[in-house]
Amino acid sequence: MNYGLITVEPTKKDYVFEGKVRLGGLPLRPDGQWDAFLPEVELQTVGVETFACTSFGTLNCVEILLLQKYTNHENLSDRCSAKSSGTWPPGNDPHKVAETLRKKGCVTESYWPNSIELNTLEKYYAEIPENIKTLALELKAEFDFGHEWVSPDYDSMKAALMYSPLGVGVFAWMRDDNGFFYRPPASPDTHWVVIYGYEEGKYWKCFDSYTSDGIVLKKLRWDFGFAMVKRYTLDRQVIDNTAWGKFVKLFRSILGLT
């Protein structure tokens, strides 16, 4: 079953993290472990299967960064992200979701919530009111959000985990006799989740937005075999409200740079 991931190949213009810092910044978690900063558990299947794993996974990474860097316990609206980025069955690709977040921002869950009453796709993906879209831009104005592909080899992933939790594509879900999840041979990516740490040589720690058995914290076999991996950056911006600052902001907007 596809849970909402549309696979894509990184293009030449996309950044690729291969053990080097492309987006800049210093390591936030030198041990690569983000256990202490996991967000509130939110499932993509509250009222209906939303096929929005790419939004849930991406925002989970952002919420982890918000808590780790700014002690900000924020719950962002997965529904807002999914609609803004054009999600609809069979799903969306994580690069498009991240780019939409970078350009359009997002609101908190309280402004555009999910609920059991949203029991059809049409209800869940209702048009977002203009005032909510305007509020979403406030997050964009406050934070500079970035993202880049990570080479899916284990050394690059471990290096990238020092800077952020990782969004990864997985085949969902098959479990072995030891309780570890694995990818059967030649199985495609069907789901987007968060990797928030690892036990060297044993397993990767996974935070999921889907569960059929109540388990959202999963252990993926060390040899799982990843293909699509992203890392993220989040930095609070210094807003220049002088006349010159407003002019520069307008000029950059006209050029499509912000």
Backbone torsions as a table, in degrees:
resi	resn	phi	psi	omega
1	MET	NA	139.4	173.8
2	ASN	-90.9	125.3	-177.1
3	TYR	-96.6	6.1	174.0
4	GLY	128.0	9.1	-179.3
5	LEU	-98.3	125.4	170.1
6	ILE	-104.5	119.3	-175.4
7	THR	-77.5	145.3	178.1
8	VAL	-138.7	159.3	174.6
9	GLU	-103.4	131.8	176.3
10	PRO	-56.9	137.0	178.1
11	THR	-90.0	168.1	-176.7
12	LYS	-61.4	-28.4	-177.6
13	LYS	-82.0	-11.1	178.4
14	ASP	-78.2	143.5	174.7
15	TYR	-71.5	146.8	175.1
16	VAL	-129.7	120.0	-178.5
17	PHE	-85.7	118.7	180.0
18	GLU	-130.6	58.5	-179.9
19	GLY	82.6	1.0	178.6
20	LYS	-122.4	151.2	-179.6
21	VAL	-84.0	113.1	177.8
22	ARG	-95.5	-42.1	-177.9
23	LEU	-84.0	-9.2	178.7
24	GLY	91.8	176.4	178.1
25	GLY	101.7	164.6	178.5
26	LEU	-102.6	156.3	177.7
27	PRO	-57.5	134.2	178.5
28	LEU	-94.6	-33.5	179.2
29	ARG	-133.2	86.8	-177.1
30	PRO	-55.7	-25.9	178.1
31	ASP	-86.3	-5.2	178.4
32	GLY	73.2	15.8	-176.1
33	GLN	-112.1	126.7	-175.9
34	TRP	-117.1	19.6	-175.1
35	ASP	-53.9	-37.9	-173.3
36	ALA	-76.4	-2.8	-173.2
37	PHE	-124.3	18.1	-178.3
38	LEU	-65.1	143.0	-177.6
39	PRO	-83.3	179.9	174.9
40	GLU	-60.4	139.6	178.1
41	VAL	-72.3	124.1	176.0
42	GLU	-133.0	128.5	-177.8
43	LEU	-98.8	146.1	-179.1
44	GLN	-82.5	6.1	-174.4
45	THR	-127.3	38.9	-176.9
46	VAL	-66.1	-57.9	179.0
47	GLY	-105.5	-29.7	-177.5
48	VAL	-157.4	153.7	172.7
49	GLU	-67.7	116.3	-172.1
50	THR	-90.3	-15.3	-175.4
51	PHE	57.9	30.4	-173.8
52	ALA	-110.7	31.4	-178.5
53	CYS	-58.3	-31.9	-178.9
54	THR	-66.3	-34.4	175.6
55	SER	-74.3	-44.4	179.4
56	PHE	-60.0	-47.3	-178.8
57	GLY	-65.4	-42.8	-179.9
58	THR	-64.1	-47.7	-178.8
59	LEU	-68.5	-31.0	175.0
60	ASN	-60.5	-41.1	177.1
61	CYS	-63.1	-42.9	-179.8
62	VAL	-64.6	-42.3	179.7
63	GLU	-64.3	-36.2	175.8
64	ILE	-62.9	-44.7	178.5
65	LEU	-64.7	-40.2	178.0
66	LEU	-59.0	-42.9	-179.1
67	LEU	-71.4	-43.6	-177.0
68	GLN	-68.3	-41.9	-174.5
69	LYS	-86.6	-34.5	-170.8
70	TYR	-126.9	10.6	-177.0
71	THR	47.8	37.6	-176.7
72	ASN	-103.6	106.8	178.3
73	HIS	-81.0	81.1	-175.5
74	GLU	-105.2	139.9	174.2
75	ASN	-116.8	104.9	-177.8
76	LEU	-86.7	154.7	-174.5
77	SER	-80.9	106.2	176.1
78	ASP	-63.6	-33.6	179.3
79	ARG	-64.4	-41.1	177.6
80	CYS	-63.6	-46.2	179.4
81	SER	-61.6	-43.3	-177.3
82	ALA	-64.0	-45.2	-179.8
83	LYS	-68.7	-44.3	-178.0
84	SER	-60.2	-34.4	-176.3
85	SER	-90.6	3.2	175.4
86	GLY	80.8	26.8	178.8
87	THR	-67.8	138.4	176.2
88	TRP	-167.1	148.6	-179.7
89	PRO	-48.7	132.9	13.7
90	PRO	-86.5	4.1	177.3
91	GLY	142.0	-142.6	-177.5
92	ASN	-156.2	167.7	177.4
93	ASP	-103.1	145.7	-171.5
94	PRO	-67.8	-24.7	178.0
95	HIS	-70.2	-42.5	178.4
96	LYS	-63.8	-40.9	178.8
97	VAL	-62.5	-45.5	-179.5
98	ALA	-65.4	-40.2	178.4
99	GLU	-65.3	-38.0	177.6
100	THR	-64.6	-41.8	177.3
101	LEU	-62.5	-41.1	-180.0
102	ARG	-63.5	-37.1	-174.4
103	LYS	-92.9	-33.5	-172.4
104	LYS	-113.2	-10.8	-179.6
105	GLY	72.6	-161.7	-178.2
106	CYS	-163.8	159.5	175.7
107	VAL	-105.5	168.9	174.9
108	THR	-76.8	162.3	-177.0
109	GLU	-56.5	-34.3	-176.5
110	SER	-64.1	-27.7	-178.9
111	TYR	-82.3	-33.2	-178.4
112	TRP	-142.7	75.4	-169.4
113	PRO	-84.4	163.9	168.2
114	ASN	-98.1	154.6	177.8
115	SER	-160.3	165.4	-179.9
116	ILE	-63.4	-23.5	-179.9
117	GLU	-71.5	-19.4	179.1
118	LEU	-85.0	72.3	-168.6
119	ASN	-99.2	12.7	171.3
120	THR	-135.3	158.2	178.0
121	LEU	-62.9	-35.0	-179.6
122	GLU	-63.8	-38.2	178.8
123	LYS	-71.3	-44.8	-178.0
124	TYR	-63.3	-40.6	-177.4
125	TYR	-99.1	36.2	174.7
126	ALA	-63.1	155.1	179.8
127	GLU	-59.9	139.8	179.1
128	ILE	-83.6	126.7	179.2
129	PRO	-60.6	152.2	-177.1
130	GLU	-61.0	-36.1	-179.4
131	ASN	-66.9	-30.4	176.7
132	ILE	-71.5	-40.1	176.8
133	LYS	-61.6	-38.0	178.1
134	THR	-66.0	-41.9	177.0
135	LEU	-62.6	-35.8	179.7
136	ALA	-61.5	-35.5	-179.9
137	LEU	-66.1	-20.6	178.5
138	GLU	-66.8	-36.1	176.0
139	LEU	-65.4	-40.9	177.5
140	LYS	-60.8	-39.2	-179.4
141	ALA	-69.9	-32.1	-176.2
142	GLU	-81.7	-35.0	-174.8
143	PHE	-124.4	140.1	172.5
144	ASP	-93.8	112.1	-176.3
145	PHE	-104.4	134.9	178.0
146	GLY	-135.1	162.1	179.8
147	HIS	-155.7	152.9	177.6
148	GLU	-156.6	153.1	176.6
149	TRP	-71.8	147.9	176.8
150	VAL	-117.0	134.7	174.6
151	SER	-58.4	130.6	-170.9
152	PRO	-78.6	15.0	173.7
153	ASP	-79.6	156.3	-169.8
154	TYR	-65.7	-37.1	179.7
155	ASP	-64.4	-41.8	178.7
156	SER	-66.9	-38.9	178.6
157	MET	-65.0	-42.4	178.4
158	LYS	-64.1	-39.4	177.9
159	ALA	-65.7	-42.4	-179.3
160	ALA	-66.4	-31.4	179.8
161	LEU	-65.7	-14.3	174.7
162	MET	-71.9	-19.3	-175.7
163	TYR	-105.5	-30.6	-179.9
164	SER	-165.8	160.2	165.8
165	PRO	-64.0	159.9	-174.8
166	LEU	-113.3	138.7	167.2
167	GLY	-88.7	131.8	-177.8
168	VAL	-137.4	150.7	171.9
169	GLY	-88.4	137.8	-179.7
170	VAL	-136.4	160.7	165.7
171	PHE	-89.5	123.8	-175.7
172	ALA	-114.4	136.4	-25.2
173	TRP	-130.1	138.5	173.4
174	MET	-129.7	135.3	-176.5
175	ARG	-122.0	139.7	-179.4
176	ASP	-89.7	-176.7	-175.9
177	ASP	-66.9	-18.2	178.6
178	ASN	-91.9	1.0	-179.9
179	GLY	86.6	4.3	178.3
180	PHE	-89.9	142.7	177.7
181	PHE	-86.2	145.9	-176.1
182	TYR	-144.3	166.8	177.8
183	ARG	-103.6	118.1	174.1
184	PRO	-62.9	154.4	-178.4
185	PRO	-53.8	134.1	175.9
186	ALA	65.0	18.0	179.5
187	SER	-83.9	137.2	-176.5
188	PRO	-82.9	165.1	170.5
189	ASP	-70.3	133.2	179.9
190	THR	-128.5	-1.6	-169.2
191	HIS	-155.2	150.4	179.6
192	TRP	-116.5	123.8	-175.4
193	VAL	-135.2	-179.4	179.4
194	VAL	-108.0	132.1	167.0
195	ILE	-102.0	120.5	-174.4
196	TYR	-116.7	10.5	177.5
197	GLY	162.9	-169.2	-177.3
198	TYR	-164.9	160.0	168.2
199	GLU	-113.0	108.1	-171.4
200	GLU	-45.5	122.5	176.0
201	GLY	76.9	-2.1	-176.2
202	LYS	-115.9	-58.0	-176.7
203	TYR	-161.8	162.1	172.9
204	TRP	-102.6	140.9	179.5
205	LYS	-87.8	126.5	-174.8
206	CYS	-122.0	134.1	173.3
207	PHE	-110.9	123.1	-169.1
208	ASP	-116.8	156.3	175.8
209	SER	-106.4	6.7	178.9
210	TYR	-133.5	140.5	174.8
211	THR	-152.8	142.0	173.1
212	SER	-110.9	-6.3	-177.0
213	ASP	-133.3	13.9	178.5
214	GLY	86.6	-2.3	-177.6
215	ILE	-97.4	117.1	176.0
216	VAL	-110.2	-20.0	174.4
217	LEU	-96.9	111.0	-171.5
218	LYS	-120.3	153.2	175.6
219	LYS	-109.2	120.5	179.8
220	LEU	-100.8	133.7	-178.7
221	ARG	-53.4	144.9	-177.9
222	TRP	-56.1	-33.6	-179.9
223	ASP	-96.2	30.8	-176.0
224	PHE	-53.4	-44.4	179.6
225	GLY	88.2	85.5	-178.6
226	PHE	-92.1	154.7	178.4
227	ALA	-126.6	-37.4	-179.0
228	MET	-117.9	119.5	-177.8
229	VAL	-139.6	134.3	177.1
230	LYS	-129.6	147.7	168.6
231	ARG	-121.2	164.5	-170.5
232	TYR	-134.5	156.0	173.3
233	THR	-129.4	151.6	179.8
234	LEU	-148.6	120.6	-178.3
235	ASP	-135.6	130.3	177.8
236	ARG	-69.3	131.6	-176.5
237	GLN	-90.5	148.7	170.5
238	VAL	-90.1	114.9	-175.6
239	ILE	-89.0	122.5	179.3
240	ASP	-94.4	106.3	-178.0
241	ASN	-96.9	13.5	174.4
242	THR	-72.6	166.9	179.9
243	ALA	-58.9	-41.0	-179.8
244	TRP	-66.6	-41.5	179.1
245	GLY	-61.2	-41.8	178.4
246	LYS	-66.2	-37.3	177.9
247	PHE	-64.2	-45.3	179.4
248	VAL	-61.3	-42.1	179.5
249	LYS	-61.5	-44.3	178.6
250	LEU	-63.7	-43.6	-179.1
251	PHE	-62.1	-44.2	179.2
252	ARG	-64.7	-36.7	179.0
253	SER	-65.1	-41.4	179.2
254	ILE	-61.8	-37.5	179.9
255	LEU	-80.2	-4.4	-179.3
256	GLY	75.8	23.6	-178.5
257	LEU	-91.7	-9.6	177.9
258	THR	-132.2	NA	NA
